Amino acid sequence: MSFLTDQYQNKDLDYFGMNKSRKKCILDLAGKLAAKKILDVGCGLGLLGKDLKKNGNYIIGIDVSNKALDIARNELDEVMKVDLENNNWPDDLLKNRFDLIIAAEIFEHLLYPERLLEKLGKLLKVDGQLIITTPNFLVWSNRIKMLFGRFVYQSGGFWCRDHIHFFTLPELKKMLQAGGWEIIAENHLNHPKIPSWLNKIFPALFAFQLIVKVKLKAK
C-alpha cells in the first residue's frame, strides 16, 4: 500500500459518508438505469451504491479502507480493496467491463489523477460513461478568502490536508480533454448561498462541487 493511501485506514467512519445533495446530483446525472454493471470508485460505506442497486443494477465498490469496506459489503453486490495509487489492481476487477463508473471526490486526493482516468477508461464498455465529482477550488467564497490571505488547512472540506490537487472547472476540462474524454452532461452542486440559476450560468464561479458525466471520444 502506498504512503498516501495508508492514512485512510485510520479515518473515522464519518469521513466515508456522502452529502445528500451531492448524492442527488450524481443520481440525477446517472439517470434511470436498469440491469447495468456499475463501479463505485471510493465507495466508502456504500451509501451511493445502495441507491444505484435499484432496478437490478449490479454494483461493485472499491475502496482502500478496511473499516469502510466491512460496512459497504452489506450494501453492494461486491466490494474489493484497491489502492488507487498502486498499479497492481485485482484481476477480479480488471476482468470486468462497466456501463457506468462513478468516482466521487477521488481525483483531488491523487498525485497523478490522469493515471486513474486512463485506468478507468480501460474498464468501461464501448459505450460506457464515467461520472466525476470534485470540489471547485475557485468557487466565489474561496476566492474571497484567498484575496484576504486566508488559507488554513483543515481536517475536511475544501482545505482538507488530504487534497493534493485543486481543481477548477477549466482545469478539470483540460485534464479530461488531454485524456481523450468529452463531457456529455454537467450537474454541478450549487453553493448553498447562491441562486441555482447563477450556478448554471457561471459554474466556474458559483458551483460548490463540479459534477460531470463523460465518455471517451471515438477514435
HUZI-V335944 format. One record per residue. N is the residue number from 1. RES is the residue in one small letter. SS is DSSP state (helix for helix, strand for strand, loop for the rest). Layout:
BEGIN
<<N,RES,SS> <N,RES,SS>>
END
This chain:
BEGIN
<<1,m,loop> <2,s,loop> <3,f,helix> <4,l,helix> <5,t,helix> <6,d,helix> <7,q,helix> <8,y,helix> <9,q,helix> <10,n,helix> <11,k,loop> <12,d,loop> <13,l,helix> <14,d,helix> <15,y,helix> <16,f,helix> <17,g,loop> <18,m,loop> <19,n,loop> <20,k,helix> <21,s,helix> <22,r,helix> <23,k,helix> <24,k,helix> <25,c,helix> <26,i,helix> <27,l,helix> <28,d,helix> <29,l,helix> <30,a,helix> <31,g,loop> <32,k,loop> <33,l,loop> <34,a,loop> <35,a,loop> <36,k,loop> <37,k,strand> <38,i,strand> <39,l,strand> <40,d,strand> <41,v,strand> <42,g,loop> <43,c,loop> <44,g,loop> <45,l,loop> <46,g,loop> <47,l,helix> <48,l,helix> <49,g,helix> <50,k,helix> <51,d,helix> <52,l,helix> <53,k,loop> <54,k,helix> <55,n,helix> <56,g,helix> <57,n,loop> <58,y,strand> <59,i,strand> <60,i,strand> <61,g,strand> <62,i,strand> <63,d,strand> <64,v,loop> <65,s,loop> <66,n,helix> <67,k,helix> <68,a,helix> <69,l,helix> <70,d,helix> <71,i,helix> <72,a,helix> <73,r,loop> <74,n,loop> <75,e,loop> <76,l,loop> <77,d,loop> <78,e,strand> <79,v,strand> <80,m,strand> <81,k,strand> <82,v,loop> <83,d,loop> <84,l,loop> <85,e,loop> <86,n,loop> <87,n,loop> <88,n,loop> <89,w,loop> <90,p,loop> <91,d,helix> <92,d,helix> <93,l,helix> <94,l,helix> <95,k,loop> <96,n,loop> <97,r,loop> <98,f,strand> <99,d,strand> <100,l,strand> <101,i,strand> <102,i,strand> <103,a,strand> <104,a,strand> <105,e,loop> <106,i,loop> <107,f,helix> <108,e,helix> <109,h,helix> <110,l,loop> <111,l,loop> <112,y,loop> <113,p,helix> <114,e,helix> <115,r,helix> <116,l,helix> <117,l,helix> <118,e,helix> <119,k,helix> <120,l,helix> <121,g,helix> <122,k,helix> <123,l,helix> <124,l,strand> <125,k,strand> <126,v,strand> <127,d,strand> <128,g,strand> <129,q,strand> <130,l,strand> <131,i,strand> <132,i,strand> <133,t,strand> <134,t,strand> <135,p,strand> <136,n,loop> <137,f,loop> <138,l,loop> <139,v,loop> <140,w,helix> <141,s,helix> <142,n,helix> <143,r,helix> <144,i,helix> <145,k,helix> <146,m,helix> <147,l,helix> <148,f,loop> <149,g,loop> <150,r,loop> <151,f,loop> <152,v,loop> <153,y,loop> <154,q,strand> <155,s,loop> <156,g,loop> <157,g,loop> <158,f,loop> <159,w,loop> <160,c,strand> <161,r,loop> <162,d,loop> <163,h,loop> <164,i,loop> <165,h,loop> <166,f,loop> <167,f,loop> <168,t,loop> <169,l,helix> <170,p,helix> <171,e,helix> <172,l,helix> <173,k,helix> <174,k,helix> <175,m,helix> <176,l,helix> <177,q,helix> <178,a,helix> <179,g,loop> <180,g,loop> <181,w,strand> <182,e,strand> <183,i,strand> <184,i,strand> <185,a,strand> <186,e,strand> <187,n,loop> <188,h,loop> <189,l,strand> <190,n,strand> <191,h,loop> <192,p,loop> <193,k,loop> <194,i,loop> <195,p,loop> <196,s,helix> <197,w,helix> <198,l,helix> <199,n,helix> <200,k,helix> <201,i,helix> <202,f,loop> <203,p,helix> <204,a,helix> <205,l,helix> <206,f,helix> <207,a,strand> <208,f,strand> <209,q,strand> <210,l,strand> <211,i,strand> <212,v,strand> <213,k,strand> <214,v,strand> <215,k,strand> <216,l,strand> <217,k,loop> <218,a,loop> <219,k,loop>>
END
